[in-house]
C-alpha cells in the first residue's frame, strides 16, 4: 500500500454523506422555517449547501464527492425484512427538496452518486477503501456514528455541523473502543431507529466493558455464559441474532461502481443552470455570490441577467404575500471595514461621523448577560453597511494594549446617546439601556430594535436573536460568542478576550444589526397593522419594561426560608409515603425507577408511551393515574413542591441584588407567539396560584415600609374579547349588564334557574366557557370535567345553542387561518400558523385550536401592554416617586404605592386600565391592596 500522498491530485478526497446532512438540516428549527414565497420548503437544501460550501472553504484543494441514499430497499432488507421497519415515511416537506438539491449539486460540477440496492454508507465505505489503497487521504463528512468503523490512518471523519473531527484516537476517546471494534460495539447495542436487534438493555457502557474484557464480538459470544445477572440472560437470549446484527451494522466496502475513485473528478459549474436554480428556489445569497471572484465574464453576465430578472420591488411584493413566512431580503454581507479605536484622534473622528448621522447602530459589550451585574467592556458602532468600529474600554487580560479611559469616552458619548434627534438602532436595546443606566446615561432616541422588528413582522418565522436573524434575513453566519470566548467552564468573560479577536466580533454585531434593520424594516413597513403594533406598542413599551426591571421587587427572605423549611419537611413525608406505597425505597426523581415501580411492580396500566417506546411518567399521565392510584398522586405533589423549592423558595433569596437589595427579573417581548410577555431570572409568570404553597410564595413579595402592594388585574378579559370578536348577542348582553357569565352559562347548560346554580355547576360552566372558546373538543371537555363523552357533547351543543355567534366566529376564524396562514389580534398583530396545512393531522388540529386561541390571547396581550403605556404616561406626568410599577404577570399589573396616597392613586390606575381600549363590552379591572402580593391579589 502506498503511504505517500503529497503528490496525489485527489488528496484529500472529501466524501459527503448527503443523506445524513439532509435529514439533520431538515430538523434544524431555523432552517425549517425557510421556504419560497410559493411555499416550497428550502431549509434542508440551504443547510446541505451551506455545509458543502463550508467544506470547500476548509479544503480548497479537496476533491468533493456527494453521496445520497437511493430510493427503495437495500440488500440489508433481504437479510432482515424488519430492517428500518420502524422508520416513519419521509415527510413530504423533505421529499420535495431532494430532487432540487441533487440538481444544484450536479450543476455545481460535483460528482453525485446515488446507487440502488445499497446505502450511502456503503458507497462511502467503498470509495474510502479504494482511496486508502492508493494512499489518498480521505475525509468523510457525516454526522453518522456508524461511519467510525471506516476510520484508519488515512481516513478521518468530520461533522461539519459541529466542527468535530475524529481520527483513530478521537474514535477511541469518543466511543471507548477502537475503530476496528465499532461494528462489534454497534451489534451489541443494536439500533432502535434502524431496528437492528442487538442485546436488550445493552447500552454503550456495557458494550465498551465487554469489548474491553474480550476484544471482539466473537469472544463476547464465547464467554456469554460467564456474564451474570439480567444482562447476562439478555446476552444469552440474543446469541442467535448477534451475527445478523453484526452483518446489518457492517458497512459494505466492495460495492460495484461504474466509476473508480480516480474517475470521480469535479467538472466546471454550469453557471446558467445554477443561476436558474438559485433563482427558482430563492437562494439569494448563493445567487449573489455565484459570479464573484470569477474571471469568466460570461459567468458574471449570466448572474447579472438572472438578478436583473427580479423586479425591483421583490421585498415589497413578498412582504405583501398573505402566506409570507420566509426571509424577505437577502442583504448581501460584503467585505467589511472594521476599526478598533485605541486613541483619541481616531475616537474623535468617529464621534464626528456619529454626530453627522441621522441614525446609527450601536451595541454594548459587557461582562455578563445579567444587566444588573454587567460591567461595560466596550462599545461598537456602525454608520453604514460594512463600516463599523469597536471602542475597547476595559479589557484587562495580561498584556492588553492601552485603551481609552472609560469615564472620558462615556462623557463624550453621553450627549449623543441621550439625544432624541439622532436615532439609535440596536438588537435588544432594552439590555443596552439598562447597562448604560448604571453609568448615568439615559438612552434616548431608541427608534429601531431589530429583535422587535423581526418579532412584529413574523413572531414564529425564526428565533429573534442576532445569529438566527442573520442566517434568515441575510443568509450570513455571524461570529458567535463561543467562537471568541470558548465554551463551558473555561469560557472567558468579554474583558478577558484579546482585543483583536473581540474587536471584529463586536464591530460585526453593530454592522449586522444595521444590515438587519435595512433588511427587515422596509418589509415591515408594507404591513400597516403590524407596523402599528411595532410603533405604537412594542417600541414604546421597551423603556417602560426597562424601568420596571431597574426598579425590581422587594422580597422577604425570612418568609421564603420558612417556606423552604416547611416544604422540605413535607417532601420528607412524601418520600416516606411513596416508599411505603411502592414497598421499597427508590429515587422519586428518577423516571426510570418510577417506570419500573408503577408499571412493572405495581402493574398499573400504561396509558401513554414516550417516543422511544417506554411507559411515560409525564405530568399529564400521572394526573390521570392519580384519579385511581395513590402513588402517582404522591409523586405529583412531590414534583410540584420540589419545583417550588428549587425555583423559588431556595433560589429567590440568592437572586437579591447586592446593589439594590431587590430582585430584578428580565421581561422578554419577543418570545411568545401571541405577544404575551415572558420573564426569566426569576420567572414571575409561572408562580403557581392554584396550590396553597404556590400562593404562599406571593407572601414573600412585600411592600417597603410605609408602602402598600397594589395588584390590578382584568376580570375575564379573554371571554370579554371573545364577546367583542364574535359579537354574540348572549355574551355581549351578559357582560354589558354585569351578569356573572359563568353562572349564566351554568343555568343554560344544566337547565336550572339562575338563582339555583350551585358552586360546582358554576365551576363546570367556567371550564366550559374557557375550554370551548379555545377549541377544546368534546373529548377534552369530558376529560377535564370527568364526565362521559356523550354528556360532554350535550354540554357543548347547549353552549353553542346559547352562544351561536361564538360558533360562527370559530368556524370563520379556522377558515381564515387555513386560507391565509395566519390570524390577527384586534390591533393587527399577525399570528402565523405554520402547521395549519400540515399533512400531519395532530399538528394541523393543534394549529386550528391555536387559530381560535391566538386572537384572544394576543388581543389580551395587546390590551395589557396598552394599559402599561397609558399608566406609564400618567406616572411620568405625575413625576411622583411614591408610585412605582414593579411587575406585569399575565393580565395583572403590580405597583408599590405610598400608603398616604394609595386609595386615590389606585382608583386612577383602575380607571386608566378600564379605558385602555374600547370594546363592545366593558373592560373591568379589579384592584387589591395589601402588605404583600398575596394579600393584594
Buried (B, 14 or more C-beta within 10 A) or exposed (E): EEEEBEEBEBBBBBBBBBBBBBBBBBEBEBBBBBBBBEEBBBBBBBBBBBBBBBBBEBBEEBBBBBBBBBEEEBBBBEEBEEBBEEEEEBBEBBEBBBEBBBBBBBBBBBBBBBBEBBBBBBBBBBBBBBBBEBBBBBBBBBBBBBBBBBBBEBBBBBBBBEEEEBBBEBBBEEBBBBBBBBBBBBBBBBBEEBBBBBBEEBEEEBBBBBBEEBBBBEBBBEEBEEBEEEBBBBBBEBEEBBEBBBBBBBBBBEBEBEEEBBEBBBEEBBBBBBBBBBBBBBBBBBBBBBBEEEEEEEBBEBBBEBBEEEEEEBBBEBBEBEBBBBBBBBBBBEEBEBBBBBEBEBBEEBBEBBEEBEBBBBBBBBBEEBBBBBBBBBBBBBBBBBBBBBBBBBBEEEEBEEBBEBEEBBEBBBEBBBBEEBBBBBBBBBBBBBBBBBBEBEBBBBBBBBBBBBBBBBBBBBBBBBBBBBBBBBBBEBBEBEEBBEEEEEEBBBBBBBBEEBBBBBBBBBBBBBBBBBBBBBBBBBBEBBBBBBEBBBBBBBBBBBBBBBBBBBBBEEBBBBBBEBBBEBBEEBBEBBBEBBEEEBEBEEBEBBBBBBBEEBEBEEEEEEEEEEBBBEEEBBEBBBEEBEBBBBBBBBBBBBEBBEBBBBBBBEBBEEEEEBBBBBBBBBBBBBBBBBBEBBEBBEBBEEEEBBBBBBBBBBBEEEBBBBBBBBBBBBBBBBBBBBBBEBBBEBBEEEEBBBBBBBBBBBEEEEEEBEEEBBEBBBBBBBBBBBBBBBEBBBBBBEBEBEEBBBBBEBBBEBBBBBBBBBEEBBEBBBEBBBBBBBBBBBBBBBBBBBEEEEBBBBBBBBBBBBBBBBBBBBBBBBBBBBBBEBBEEEEEEBBBBBBBBBBBBBBBBBBEBBBEBBEBBBEBBBEBBEBEBEBBBEBBBBBBBBBBB
